[in-house]
Amino acid sequence: MSGGDVRVLGCVMGTHVLEDIGMDVPHGIIVTIPAEKALVSRDLNRAISSKCVVQVPSAGPPAPAPQRTVTDELLIARVQTLEERNRVLEVENTRLQQALEAALGQQGKLDAILAAIQSGALVQQVIMTNGASPAAQPAASEVADGTAPQFIPAEIKPKDAETRIEVQKDEAAGASVTDARERLRKMRQQGQQ
């Protein structure tokens, strides 16, 4: 480094560009600008006067110990913020894992119930009202709920049932009242026996 070189430190976030000499000054990094470029650069003078970059003395006693800069304090604050956020996210992660395990347990129970229903096992609820015993209650299948039956047989009449209708033939001998009275009396006597 020659005696006329200028050392600058970037003070703005990101990178400050010195366009007329084609150099970049990143934030928090010391950049050495050669003396011939520093003498002709107007952008360098504007950046120093507007505090976008700070000129660092090129010669001087060495610093006894590195001191904290604004950048160090920002980094420390950022680390603390990220550590706190990490703790919150770990707690949230644990809570979500427990909720997932509970949901999977419920899903297992629901799968078992669904499998029982699909396999044809019937689930019957006994409804208790007014302290009556379950035997006194009508079966769930006997209660008419207004829905259509699940099974309608192909034949309503049983195959082995017989129906016999007998019609007695009475011959009317005459249309007299006496004959009618006699027939009525005979029919009553047969009905009482």
Buried (B, 14 or more C-beta within 10 A) or exposed (E): EEEEBBBBBBBBEEEBBBEEBEBEBBBBEEBBBBEEBBEEBEBBEEBBEEEBBBBEEEEEEEEEEEEEEEEEEEEEEEEEEEEEEEEEEEEEEEEEEEEEEEEEEEEEEEEEEEEEEEEEEEEEEEEEEEEEEEEEBEEEEEEEEEEEEEEEEEEEEEEEEEEEEEEEEEEEEEEEEEEEEEEEEEEEEEEEE
